[in-house]
Amino acid sequence: MCGIAGFASKHGSISQNEVDGVRESIFRMRSRGPDAEGLWPGNGVVLGHRRLSILDVDSRSNQPMVKPGDRYTVVFNGEIYNFRELRGELEAQGESFHTTSDTEVILALFARYGEQMLPRLKGMFAFGIWDARSRELFLARDPYGIKPLYYAETKEGVFFASQVKALLASGLASREIESAGLAGFYLWGHVPEPWTLFKGIYALPAGSWMRVRSGRAEKPVIWHDIRKEWQHLDSSSPSTAEVQKQVRAAVIASVRAHLVSDVPVSVLLSGGIDSGTIAGLTSQLGPNVEGITLEFGEFSASPEDEVPDASAIAAHYGLPHTVRRISPREFEEEVPRFFDAMDQPTIDGINTWLASKAVAERGYKVVLSGVGGDELFYGYSLAREIPRRARFGRFICAFPGARTMVKAAVGSLAAGKWHPKLKGVPEFMGSIEGEYFLRRALFLPDELPMLMDSEQANEGISRLGGSPPAVAKTEAVNQEAAVCVLDSTLYLRNQLLRDSDWTSMAHSLELRTPLVDAALLNALKSIHTHFGTGVGKWMLAHAPDRPLPDRIINRPKTGFSVPMTRWLSSEFHQLDWSKLPLLAPSRTPWARRWAWVVMERYLLSVPSIPSCPPQAA
């Protein structure tokens, strides 16, 4: 796990300003790779790298890495879990290796197969490869988008990096606000891909690759679209036992792959099924993995307190277990560092920030997380709730004039103390995408002019595209699967995975996601329709040889939360909300007020990006 950056010039040569820009970028990302730093200037390109040593910790695997013969040079962020199998295949074809890293395998594969090698990679990755012969830069990203990759076109060429703030630190990218990014944040609580908060800076879409020729970025090419996996319909009618067997085999294979490491591995252990299953399988597979759990005094003896159940899971599987208590004072002390590290504005992430801090304190470089289990195994209640709402909405709308009557009724209710998103029901009712937006959205489109310039708001909504904004029409074999697609490509990708990356890397920690894995999704694509009504999570809990205890399986879902409403109440009271009537009512959801605070704090953090020390002559 690392931080990468680079610049490909339009002019065939690299200036000192551009070399310094890449150096500034990798300095900004120093927490992503405290073990080594590399800068490689070539003919028309400069590549930079910060390394967190996980596989082959020897300096021979430092990057940028040049393939013998000097045609290809790579900077790579992520892990290829099947690199040993791929290496064996290449050695059988006469390839020789000088390291035991996955980076060298990527170089060898690309030299033989070009972009056709991407489907063979199992893991999380974002990388750039420079071809000195064709003078082309090749950029690629994993199917789920676990690892980030951003790029910006400038008048001199194309700049890329693992983080938006690294691009800004270079001094070569624009800091002008992008209307689609700002509108997207207020609508969703995160900035939806491929947008960022800044004009001209884009995320390379998940599961895509792109070539940069003559310093110009070509259109990204999607090589793996995970949405298609939910379009497979099971026609074999397997028994429950057969489905369970397939789930067990696929999940065990994924966890085993995610344990590939030359350094010790830990696990974020909550009291739920997802992390509990991972803990159970790691103990079954052999490693003595330590579970780490957060404790909050505010949750003591309440359903939100995960410590008793996490402790029960650790005892059940004989795992060492550490409980790390977080106080309100520590939260307050962490807030400035949290916003300085925040790469794109988000209303989430503080939970993973605190958990990553606790893991790093224990001396680990790698941690397994249970994120993604709900999206794959139909675990959220939304998978059942949203189709019901959509069916009811379509039933109502079948009557002539019904939508107008609903709008009038909702208008009078919204004027009272009902939820502010209620007034969006007439516009978005009746479709899976619309009902999903009403459930997941933070603000409604017509509320944006009260948060940002009205012209900017209209432009942003237009640039986001779709109805609801930033949502494409979803195709799946059934409506429950459609909700899982939306959650996987919107909420999971743009918020949970992105926040997991920058919060963990800010603590020099590699966070791995065994339940977010393209190989796992592919293995289960023919049976996912059997996961509804809680069956999927039950099967996940029974994946270990010793299933999770019944108290864990039957535990009401609470999520991985922190006592934000209590911690933020004093800060909210100190702010003058009179200038923002949209946020002033006492019943305004705390997340809406927090979003305003996040944007204010985030924008203040951007100019404070520090400059790296000058290089000796």
MARBANU-178076 format. One record per residue: residue in one letter; x, y, z of N, C-alpha, C in turn. Coordinates in steps of 0.1 Angstrom, whole numbers, plus 5000, padded with zeros to 4 digits. Example, Ala and Ser with C-alpha at 12.3 -4.5 7.8 and 13.67 -1.06 7.14 Angstrom:
2
A513249435078512349555078513249675078
S512849785071513749895071512950005079
This chain:
617
M500849885000500050005000500950125000
C500550224991501450334989500750454985
G501550554981501050674974501850694962
I501150724950501750734938501450874932
A502350924923502151044916502951044904
G502651134894503451144882502951254873
F503751284863503451384854503951344840
A503051354830503451324816503351444808
S504451494802504451624795503951614781
K503451724776503051744762504251774753
H505351814759506451874752507651784750
G507551664756508651564754509751594764
S509651694772510651724782509951764795
I510751744806510151784819510951894825
S510251994830510852114836511152084851
Q511952164857512252154871510952184879
N510052264874508852294881507952174882
E507952094872507151974872507751864880
V509051854880509751764890509451794904
D509551924907509251974920507751954924
G506851964914505451934916505251794921
V505851694914505751554918506351534932
R507451594934508051584948507151644959
E506551754956505551804966504451714968
S503951644957502851554958503151434967
I504351374965504651254973504951294987
F505451424989505651465003504351475010
R503351535003501951535009501451405013
M501851295006501351165009502351075017
R503251145024504251075032503650975042
S502550995047501950905057501450775050
R501250785036500850665029502050575027
G503250625028504450545026505550595033
P505650565047506750615055508050535053
D508050425046509150335046510150375035
A509750435024510650465013510050575004
E510950654998510450754989511250734976
G510550754964511350744952510850844942
L511750904934511450994923512250954911
W511550934900512150894888511850984876
P512751064871512551144860513051074847
G512151074837512451014824512351114813
N512351064801512251154789510751184786
G510351294792508951334790508051294802
V508551234812507751194824508551204836
V507851214848508451204861507451124869
L507951024877507150944885507550944899
G506650944909506950954923506250844931
H506850804942506250694950506650714965
R505650684973505850664988505450524991
R506350454999506150305001505850275015
L504750195017504450125029504749975027
S505849925032506349795029505449685035
I504849605027503949495031504549365025
L504749355012505349235006506749265001
D507649175004509049195001509549325007
V509749335020510049465026511449515023
D512249435016513549475012513549595003
S514549675003514649794995514749764980
R514949634976515049604962513649614956
S512549624964511249634958510749784959
N511549874962511150014962510750054948
Q509950164948509550214935509850364934
P509750414922509350354909510350244905
M509750134900510450014896510550004881
V511749984876512049984862512349834858
K511649794847511849654842513249654835
P513949544837515249534830515049554815
G515849634809515649674795515149814794
D514649864806514350004808513150054799
R512349964793511250014785510050064795
Y509749984805508650004814509050044828
T508350144833508550184847507250204854
V507050154866505750144872505850214886
V504650274889504350314903503050254906
F502950184918501850094921501350114935
N500050124937499450134950498450024951
G498649934962497649834964498349694967
E497549594965498049454967497449364956
I498249284950497749174941497849044948
Y496748994952496748874961497148744955
N496948734942497348614934498648634927
F499548724932500748744925501648624924
R501648544934502548424934502048324923
E500748304921500348214911500648274897
L500548404896500848474883502348464880
R503148484891504548474889505048334885
G504348234891504648094887504348074872
E503248124867502948114853503948184844
L504348304848505348374840506748304840
E507148254852508448174853508348054843
A507247994842507147874834507247914819
Q507048044816507148094803508548164800
G509448144810510848194809511148324815
E510148384822510348514829511248494841
S512148584844512948574856512648694865
F512748684878512448784887513548814897
H513648944901514748984910514249024924
T512849014926512249044939511248944942
T510648954954509448864957508248954959
S508149064951507049154953506049134942
D504849184944503749184934503949294924
T504749394927504949504917505749454905
E506749374907507549324896506649234887
V505649164893504749074885503949164876
I503449274881502649364873503449414861
L504649454863505549494852505749384841
A505949264846506149154837504949124829
L503749124836502449094829502149204818
F502449334822502149434813503049424800
A504249394803505249384791504749274781
R504049174786503649064778502249084772
Y501349144780499949144776499349284775
G499949384779499349514779498149524788
E497149594784495849604792495149474793
Q495449384785494749254785495049174798
M496049224805496449154818495549194829
L494749294828494049344840493049244846
P492249174838491349074843492048964851
R493348944850494048844857494448884871
L494349014874494849064887493649054897
K493948984908492948974919493549054931
G492849164934493249254944492749384943
M493349484950493049624950494249694944
F493949784935495149844928494849974921
A495850054920495850174911497350194907
F497650204895499050214891499150294878
G500350334876500750404864502050334858
I502050314845503150244838503550334827
W504850374826505350454815506050364806
D505750374793506350304782507350394775
A508650374777509650464772509650464756
R509350344751509450324736508250404729
S507050384734505950454727505650594733
R506350614745506150744752504750764756
E504150664762502750664767502750624781
L501750684788501550654802500250574803
F500250464810499050374812498650384826
L497350424829496850424842495650324843
A495550264855494450164857494050154871
R492850104873492250104887491449974888
D491349924901490649794903489149804901
P488449694900486949694896486049764906
Y486249744919485449814929485849954931
G487049994927487550124931488050134945
I488550034950489050034964490250124965
K491150124955492250224956491950344947
P492250464952491850584944492950614934
L492550694924493450744914492850864907
Y493550984908492951104903493951164893
Y493451234883494251304873493751444870
A494651524865494351654861495051694848
E494351744839494951794826495351934828
T496651974826497052114826497552154812
K497952274811498352324798499752254794
E500452204804501752144801501651994800
G500551924805500451784804499451724814
V499651604818498651534827499451494840
F498751534851499251494864498351394870
F498951294877498051204884498651174898
A497751134907498151104921497051024928
S497450964939496550884948495550964955
Q495851094957494951184965494751314958
V493551374960493251504954494251614960
K494451604973495251704980496751694976
A497151574971498451564966498551634952
L497551634944497551704932497551854935
L496751894945496752044948498152084954
A498751994961500052034967501152054957
S500951994945501952014934501952154929
G500952224931500852364925500552364910
L500252244904500052234890498552214887
A497752194897496352174895495452284900
S494252304894493452414898492752394912
R492652504919491852504931490452564930
E490052594918488752644916487652544918
I486652584925485552484929484752434917
E484552304917483752244906482352234911
S481452294904480052294908479452154910
A479752064901479251924902479751864915
G480951884919481551834931480851884944
L480652024944480052084955478552044956
A477852044945476452004946476351854950
G477251774944477251624947477451604962
F478351684968478551664983477351694991
Y476651804988475551844996474351744993
L474251694981473251594978473451464985
W474651414986474951274990475751265003
G476451375007477351365018478751325014
H478951305001480251274996480251324981
V481451324975481551374961481451254952
P480451234943480351124935481351124923
E481951004921482850984909482051014896
P482751064886484251094886484651234890
W483651304896483951434900484751444913
T485351564914486051604927485551744930
L485951794941485551934945486252044936
F487152004928487952104921487852084905
K487752194898487652194884488952124878
G488652044868489751984861490451864868
I490051834880490551714887489451604887
Y489751484882488851384880489351254886
A488451174891488751034895488750944882
L489850864881489750764870488650664875
P487650644867486550554872486950424876
A486250364886486550234891486450134879
G487350034879487349934869487649984855
S488450084854488850144841490350164839
W490750184826492150214823492050334814
M493250404813493350514804494750534800
R494950574787496250614782496450764781
V497650804784498050944782499050944771
R498651004759499551014748499851164745
S501151194743501551324740501051424751
G501051374763500651464775499151494775
R498351414768496851434767496151304772
A495151324781494451204786493351164776
E493351034772492350984763491150944772
K490050914765488850874773489050744780
P488650734793488850614801488050494795
V488550374796487950254790487550164802
I486250134803485850044814486249904810
W487049834819487449704816486649604825
H486049654836485249564845484249644851
D482949614848481849684854481149594864
I481249614877480749524887479249524886
R478549624881477149624880476549504873
K477249454863476849344855476649214863
E477449204874477349084882475949054888
W475249164890473949154896472849124886
Q473249114873472349084862472248934859
H473048854867472948704864471848644872
L471048564865469948494871470248344873
D470048294885470348154888469248064882
S469547984873468547894866468647754871
S469547724880469847584884469047544897
S468447634904467647604916468347524926
P469547564930470347484940469547484954
S469847384962469347374975470047474984
T469447504995470047595005471447545009
A471547415011472847355015473947375004
E473447364991474447394980474847534979
V473847624982474247774982475147804993
Q474847745005475747765017477147715014
K477247605007478647545004479347634995
Q478647694985479347784976479747914983
V478947964992479248084999480448065008
R480447955015481647915024482947915016
A482847845005484147824997484647964992
A483748044987484048174981484648264992
V483948275003484448365014485748315020
I485848185022487148135027488348175017
A488048155004489048184994489448334995
S488448424997488748564997489548605010
V489148545021489848585033491248525033
R491448405027492848345026493648435017
A493148485006493848574998494248705005
H493348755013493648885019494648875031
L495048755034496048735045497448725039
V497548735026498948735020499648855025
S500748835032501448955038502848905044
D503848995043505048965050505249035063
V504149095067504049155081502749115088
P502749125101501549085108500249155104
V499149085105497849135101496849135114
S496049235114495049255125493649255119
V492649265127491249275122490449385130
L489649465123488749555130487549475134
L487449455147486449365152485249435159
S484149445152482949495158482149385164
G480949405168480049295173479149235163
G479449265150478549215139479049095132
I478249055122478448935114479648945105
D479849065099480849075088482249065094
S482549145103483949135109484049015118
G482948965123483048845131483348715123
T482748715111483048605101484548615097
I485048725094486448745090487348695102
A487048735114487748695126487748535127
G486548485125486448335126487248265116
L487248315103487948245093489448265094
T489948375099491348395101491848295111
S491148275122491548175132491548035126
Q490548015117490447875111491647855101
L492047965095493147945085494547955091
G494647985103495947975110496548095116
P496548215110497248325116496648365130
N497548405138497148455152496848605151
V495648635145495248765142494648835154
E495048955157494449025169493249105165
G492249095172491049185170491149305178
I490749415172490749555179489449615178
T488949665189487549715190487549855197
L486749945192486650075199485550065209
E485750145220484850155231484550305234
F483250335235482750465238481950465251
G482350545261481650555273480150595271
E479850675261478450715259477550595255
F478150495250477350375245477250265256
S477850285267477950185277476550135281
A476449995281475149925284474049965275
S474350005263473350035253473449945241
P472449935232472649845220473849885211
E474250015212475350055203476750015209
D476749965221478049925227478449785221
E479549785213479949665206480949585213
V481449635224482449565232482049425237
P480849415243480549285248480449175237
D479849205226479749115215481049085208
A481849195206483149175200484049085209
S483949105222484749025232484248875231
A482948865229482348725228482848655216
I482948725205483548675192484948635194
A485748725200487148695202487348575210
A486548565221486648445230486248315223
H485148325214484648215207485748155198
Y486548235192487548195182488948195188
G489148225201490448225207491348325202
L490848445198491748545193492148645204
P493448695203493848805212492948925209
H492649005219491649115217492049235225
T492049345218492349475224491149565223
V490749625234489649725234490249865236
R490049955227490550095228489450195231
R489450255243488450345247488750485241
I487750545235487850685230487050775238
S487650885242486950985250486551105242
P485551185247485251315239486451405237
R487251405247488451495246489351455235
E489551315234490451265223489751295210
F488451285209487851325196488051465192
E487951555202488251695199489651725195
E490551645201491951665197492251605183
E491551515179491751445166491051525154
V490051605157489351675147490251755137
P491151835142492051915133492851825124
R493451715129494151625121493251545111
F492051515115491051455107490751535094
F490551665096490251755085491451775076
D492651785082493851805074494051685065
A493751565070493951445062492851425052
M491651475055490451445046490751485032
D490651385023491151405009489951475001
Q488751425002487651484997486551505008
P485751605007484751625018483851515019
T483551475032482651355035482051375048
I480851335050480251345063480551215072
D481251125066481551005073483050995076
G483550885080485050855081485650865095
I484950935104485550955118485650825125
N484750735122484850595129486050525124
T486250515111487450445106488750515109
W488650655111489850725115490250685129
L489350685138489650645152490150495153
A489450415145489850275145491250245140
S491550325129492850305123493950355132
K493650465139494550515149494850405160
A493750335164493950235175494750115169
V494550085157495349965151496750005149
A497050125144498450175142499150175156
E498450215166499150225179499650085184
R498949975179499349845182500549795174
G500949875165502149845157501849775144
Y500649765139500249695127500349785115
K500649725104500649795091499449745082
V498849635086497749575078496549545088
V495349575083494149545091493049495081
L492249395085491149355077489849415082
S489049455073487749525077486549445071
G485449455078484249385073483349465064
V483849585060483149675051482749595038
G481449625034481049565021480149435023
G480049385034479249265036477749285034
D477249395038475849425036475549445021
E476349515014476149535000476149404992
L476949304995477049184988475949084992
F475649075005474848975011473449025014
Y472949135008471649185010471349215025
G472349275032472249295046471549415051
Y471449525042470749645047469249625045
S468549675055467049675054466549745041
L467349835036466949905024466649815012
A467349695012467149605001465649555001
R465049555012463649515012462749645013
E463149745020462349865022462149945009
I463149965001463050044989462149984979
P462249854976461349794966459849814971
R459649794984458249814989457749954986
R458550054989458250194987457950224972
A458850164964458750184949457450124944
R457050004949455849944944454650024949
F454650074961453550154966453450284958
G454650344955454650474948454050454934
R454350344927453850314914452350294915
F451850234925450450204927449750344929
I450250434937449650564939449650634926
C450750644919450850724907450050664895
A449450544896448650494886447250564885
F446950634896445650714896445850844890
P444950894881445151024875445151134885
G446151224884446251334893446851304906
A447251184908447751144922448951214926
R449951234917451151294920450951444925
T450051504918449651644922449051654936
M448251554939447651554952448651514963
V449551424959450651394969451451514972
K451751594961452551714963451951814972
A450651834970449951924979449951874993
A449651744995449651695009450951705015
V452051665008453351675013453751815016
G453351915008453752055010453252105024
S452052065027451452105040452152035052
L452551905050453151835061454651885063
A455351915051456651955052456852095059
A455752175059455752305065455752285080
G455452175085455452145100456752095104
K456751995113458051945119458351805114
W457951775101458251645096459651655090
H460151535086461451525080461651615068
P462651695066462751785055462751725041
K463151595040463251535027461851485023
L460851495031459451455028458951525015
K459351655013458851725002459451674988
G460451584989460951524977460151404972
V459251354980458451234977457751244963
P457051354960456251354948457151344935
E458351404936459251394924459851264922
F460251194933461151074932460450944936
M459150954940458450824943458250734931
G458250604934457750514923458950444916
S460150484917461250414910462250374921
I463050274918464050224927465050334929
E465550394918466550504919466050624927
G464750664925464250774932464050744947
E463550624950463350594964464750574971
Y465650524964467050514970467550654973
F467450744964467850884966467250944978
L465950924979465250984991465750925004
R466150795004466650735016468050765019
R468950775009470350805011470750945010
A470051035003470451165001470451245014
L471251355014471451445025470451565023
F470551625012469751745008469051714995
L467951784992467251774979467751874969
P467551844957468051944947467552084948
D466352104952465752234953466252304966
E466952234974467452304986468952354984
L469552314973470952354971471152504970
P470252584964470452724963470552794977
M470052724987470152785001471552755007
L472352665000473652625006474752674997
M474552704984475552754975474852844965
D475652914957475153004947474152934938
S472952994936471852934928472352894914
E473052974908473552944894474552834895
Q475352834905476352724907475552594910
A474552604918473752484921473052424909
N472452504900471852454888472852394879
E473952454877475052404869475552274874
G475752264887476252144893475252024891
I473952044893473051944891473051894877
S473151994867473151954853474351874850
R475551914855476751844852476851704858
L476151684870476151554876475351454867
G474251504861473451424852472651324859
G471751264852470851164859469751224866
S468751134869467551174877467151054885
P467451064898468051164906469551194902
P470051314906471351354902472451254906
A473351224896474451134898474050984899
V472750954895472350814896471950774882
A472550664877472250604864471150504865
K470350474855469350374855470050244859
T469450174868470050044873469349924868
E470149834863469549704858470049594866
A469149504871469449384879468349284877
V468549164882467549064880466349084888
N466449154899465249194907465549324914
Q464549374921464649504927465549504939
E465549394947466449384958467949394953
A468249324942469549324937469949464932
A468949534926469149674921469549764933
V469049744945469449824956470849794960
C471249664959472649634962473649694952
V473149704939473949764929474149914932
L473149974936473150124939474050144951
D473950064961474750084973476250054970
S476449954961477849914958478550014950
T477850084941478450174931478350324936
L477550344946477450484951477950494965
Y477150444975477450454989478750384993
L478950264988480150194992481350254985
R481250274972482450324964482750464968
N481850554968482150694970482350744984
Q481850664993481950705007482750605016
L482250485017482850385026484250345022
L484450315009485750275005486750385004
R486250504999487150614998487550665012
D486650665022486950705035487850605042
S487650475039488550375045489950395040
D490150435027491450455022492150565029
W491650695028492450805033492550805048
T491550755056491650755070492650655075
S492750535068493750435072495150475068
M495250525056496550565051497150685058
A496250765064496750875072497550825085
H497250705088497950635100498950535095
S499350545082500250445076499850305078
L498550285075497950155077497250105064
E497449985060496749925049495549855053
L494349905049493049845052492649755041
R492449625044491949535033490549495035
T489849465024488449435025488049305019
P488149195026487849065020486449045015
L485449135019484049125014483849215003
V484849295000484749384988485849334979
D485549244970486549174961485849124949
A486349164937485749134925485748984922
A486748914927486748764926485648704934
L485448754946484348704955482948734948
L482748854943481548884937481248794925
N482348774917482148684905481848534909
A482348494920482048354925480648344930
L480048454934478648444940477648504930
K478048544918477048614910475848524905
S476048394905474848314901473948274912
I474248314924473448264936472948384944
H473248504940472948624949471448634952
T470648594943469248604945468648524956
H469548434962469148354973469448424986
F469948544986470448614998469448705005
G468248714999467248805005466748765019
T466048855025465348835038466248785049
G467548825049468448785059469248655057
V468848585046469548455044471048475041
G471348575033472748595029473648615041
K473148705051474048725063474048605072
W473048525072473048405080474048305074
M474048295060475048215054476448265056
L476648395056477948445059478448415073
A477548425082477848385096478248245098
H477748155089478048015090479147975080
A479948065075481048035066482147965074
P482548015086483547945094483147805098
D484047715100483747585105482947585118
R483347685127482547715139481847845136
P480547825133479747945130479748045141
L479348175138479248275149478148235159
P478348275171477348245181475948305177
D474848235182473548285178473248425183
R473848465194473648605200474248705190
I475248675182475748765172474948765160
I474448645155473648635143472348705145
N471748695157470448755160470448895165
R471648945167471849085172471249185163
P470449275168469849385159471049465153
K470949505140471949575133472049715139
T473349755142473549895147474549965139
G475349895131476449965123477650005132
F478650045125479950085131479850235133
S479350275145479050415148479850475159
V479850605160480450675171479450775176
P479550825189478550905194478651055189
M478551075176478651205170477651305175
T476451265176475351365180475751425194
R476251345203476551405216477851485215
W478851435208480151505207480051635200
L479051645190478951765182477951865188
S477251825198476151915202476652055207
S477852055214478352175219478852265208
E479552205198479952285186478852335178
F477752265177476552315170475952435177
H475952425190475352535198476152665197
Q477452655194478252775193478152845180
L477652775170477552835157476252915155
D476353025147475153105144474553055132
W473352985134472652925123471653015117
S471553145122470453235117470653265102
K471953265097472153295083471853175074
L471553065080471252945073469952885078
P468852945074467552905079467252755076
L467852705065467652565062468152475073
L469152515080469752435090469352475104
A468552585106468252635119467252555127
P466252495122465252435130465852325139
S465252315151465852225161465752085157
R464852055148464651915143465451875131
T466351975126467151945115468051825118
P468151725110469051615113470451655114
W471151595124472551645127473451635115
A473251535107474151515095474151635086
R472951695085472851815076473751925082
R473651955095474552055101476052015100
W476251885102477651845101478251865087
A477351845077477851865063478352005061
W477652105067478052245066479352265073
V479552205085480752215092481952155084
V481652035079482651965071483152055059
M482252105052482652185040483452305044
E483052375055483752495060485252455064
R485252345072486552295077487452245066
Y486852175057487652115046488252225037
L487552325034488052435025489152515033
L489052525046490152585053491352505053
S491252365052492452285052493152285039
V492552325028493252315016494452405014
P494352535018495552625017496652585026
S496352505037497352475047498252355043
I498152305030498952195026500452235027
P501252165035502552205037503452175025
S504552255024505552235013506652145018
C507152065010508251975014509552055015
P510452005023511652075025512452095012
P513052205009513852214997514952114996
Q515152074983516251964981517552034980
A518551964986519952014985520452014971
A521252114968521752134954522752024952
